[in-house]
């Protein structure tokens, strides 16, 4: 059980490290782009 908790803590710290490397505003820009979908507008 302790080994599992340590692995979970390692995963959490790794996720946090990756999130810290993402530039500010990048996630919002990607979410906005995804909200438009993948089909192009004909207008």
WOZI-V730274 format. One record per pair of residues at least 12 apart in sequence whose ideal C-beta (glycine too) atoms are under 8 Angstrom apart, sorted by sequence separation. I is the first residue (numbers start at 1). J is the second residue. D is the distance in Angstrom with one decimal. If there is no record, write none. Layout:
BEGIN
i=I j=J d=D
i=I j=J d=D
END
This chain:
BEGIN
none
END
